[in-house]
Amino acid sequence: MTEPVYKKIEIVGTSPNSFDEATANAVAKAAETVRNLSWFEVVELRGSIADGKVKQYQATVRIGFRLEEE
């Protein structure tokens, strides 16, 4: 049995409500198509503005997952 090996992907989650929700949306979407999710790290927070108000929160998230053994 070998030690586990991980891969990282980077995605951007969005939300009209909060950075927390944008992060959760990113992880939830990744979980739909990627198996063995193990951890995440938020690497950037930003958003868009419309009419002087926050329109959208964006969270860039790196997600690590364990590669399967063959």
SEZA-794181 format. One record per residue (C-alpha): residue in one letter; z, x, y. Coordinates in Angstrom, 2 decimals. Layout:
N
@type = a up = Z east = X north = Y $
...
//
This chain:
70
@type = m up = 0.00 east = 0.00 north = 0.00 $
@type = t up = -1.01 east = 1.45 north = 3.37 $
@type = e up = 0.72 east = 1.02 north = 6.67 $
@type = p up = -0.67 east = -1.82 north = 8.81 $
@type = v up = -3.41 east = -1.15 north = 11.35 $
@type = y up = -3.88 east = -3.28 north = 14.45 $
@type = k up = -6.74 east = -4.14 north = 16.77 $
@type = k up = -6.51 east = -5.31 north = 20.40 $
@type = i up = -8.66 east = -7.81 north = 22.21 $
@type = e up = -8.53 east = -8.69 north = 25.90 $
@type = i up = -9.07 east = -12.23 north = 27.13 $
@type = v up = -8.41 east = -14.21 north = 30.32 $
@type = g up = -6.50 east = -17.49 north = 30.12 $
@type = t up = -6.60 east = -20.00 north = 32.95 $
@type = s up = -4.47 east = -22.89 north = 34.16 $
@type = p up = -4.29 east = -25.14 north = 37.20 $
@type = n up = -0.47 east = -25.07 north = 36.95 $
@type = s up = 1.02 east = -21.60 north = 36.35 $
@type = f up = 0.65 east = -18.03 north = 35.12 $
@type = d up = 2.88 east = -18.90 north = 32.15 $
@type = e up = 0.55 east = -21.69 north = 31.13 $
@type = a up = -2.51 east = -19.48 north = 31.61 $
@type = t up = -0.94 east = -16.90 north = 29.27 $
@type = a up = -0.05 east = -19.54 north = 26.68 $
@type = n up = -3.58 east = -20.96 north = 26.85 $
@type = a up = -5.05 east = -17.51 north = 26.17 $
@type = v up = -2.85 east = -16.97 north = 23.11 $
@type = a up = -3.48 east = -20.48 north = 21.79 $
@type = k up = -7.25 east = -20.11 north = 22.12 $
@type = a up = -7.22 east = -16.72 north = 20.37 $
@type = a up = -5.15 east = -18.23 north = 17.53 $
@type = e up = -7.97 east = -20.70 north = 16.84 $
@type = t up = -10.32 east = -17.94 north = 15.67 $
@type = v up = -8.28 east = -14.78 north = 15.03 $
@type = r up = -5.84 east = -14.37 north = 12.14 $
@type = n up = -2.67 east = -12.28 north = 11.97 $
@type = l up = -1.79 east = -12.34 north = 15.69 $
@type = s up = 1.19 east = -10.07 north = 16.22 $
@type = w up = 1.86 east = -9.47 north = 19.93 $
@type = f up = 0.53 east = -9.84 north = 23.44 $
@type = e up = 0.88 east = -8.12 north = 26.79 $
@type = v up = -0.04 east = -9.48 north = 30.20 $
@type = v up = -2.08 east = -6.81 north = 31.99 $
@type = e up = -3.18 east = -8.64 north = 35.14 $
@type = l up = -2.34 east = -11.78 north = 37.09 $
@type = r up = -4.70 east = -13.26 north = 39.64 $
@type = g up = -5.98 east = -16.61 north = 40.81 $
@type = s up = -8.43 east = -18.47 north = 42.94 $
@type = i up = -7.86 east = -20.25 north = 46.24 $
@type = a up = -9.55 east = -23.37 north = 47.60 $
@type = d up = -8.79 east = -25.02 north = 50.94 $
@type = g up = -5.82 east = -22.71 north = 51.49 $
@type = k up = -4.14 east = -23.66 north = 48.19 $
@type = v up = -3.92 east = -22.11 north = 44.75 $
@type = k up = -6.70 east = -23.66 north = 42.69 $
@type = q up = -6.37 east = -21.73 north = 39.43 $
@type = y up = -4.02 east = -19.20 north = 37.85 $
@type = q up = -5.57 east = -16.49 north = 35.67 $
@type = a up = -3.80 east = -14.17 north = 33.23 $
@type = t up = -5.56 east = -11.25 north = 31.57 $
@type = v up = -3.90 east = -10.79 north = 28.20 $
@type = r up = -4.25 east = -8.12 north = 25.52 $
@type = i up = -3.56 east = -9.55 north = 22.11 $
@type = g up = -2.87 east = -7.41 north = 19.05 $
@type = f up = -3.57 east = -8.52 north = 15.52 $
@type = r up = -3.14 east = -6.88 north = 12.14 $
@type = l up = -6.33 east = -5.97 north = 10.32 $
@type = e up = -6.56 east = -7.29 north = 6.78 $
@type = e up = -6.69 east = -4.91 north = 3.85 $
@type = e up = -9.67 east = -5.11 north = 1.52 $
//
